[in-house]
């Protein structure tokens, strides 16, 4: 039981390049989330998926797209990376909505030059 | 909108000292309140939670009480250890189709011998 896994762990991009961050969970959770963590700002929600087949914008969605590929997998895509997207990205999942606990992956550190 | 305010860090304590990390929130209705902990190089993990007023969450010697009258959820531990050194995040979630978390900015705790 691996919980929430993320790939890659670290990535360096040049401005304008694209990439996809992968996330998978093996807990049969319905809801999945993408956050970014920046110094002094806590974690901010980028996108979330309440259930398979649905996605919604969070607090900071600009410059990102997501795909809920199936119940297990939720990917985050940067179409044209910008230095402002340098951050640590965390994927999380929860059994369902409401007041459920979220379980986090280990994070992807992204540097955009 | 919802917001969470935490005391600024870093907090530096000697081993066996008493810990308090203040957290206050702004939200309509009755959110659930959480403390998450992030150890160096890792993702966030749930430390404790409370889902209604006057509930006390507790885990690993840490405690926090949901105080609706003061909109607070302060984290306390009677005797900290070096292994408690980490970043602590206060967060809230509202009832809905997904348990979107609103985080505070985090408080770094450093415990020394």
Interface residues (C-beta under 8 A of the other chain):
Chain A: X4 X31 X33 X40 X41 X42 X43 X44 X45 X48 X49 X50 X51 X56 X58 X90 X92 X94 X96 X97 X98 X99 X100 X101 X102 X103 X104 X105 X106 X107
Chain B: X4 X31 X32 X34 X36 X42 X43 X44 X45 X46 X49 X51 X89 X93 X95 X96 X97 X98 X99 X100 X101 X103 X104 X105 X106
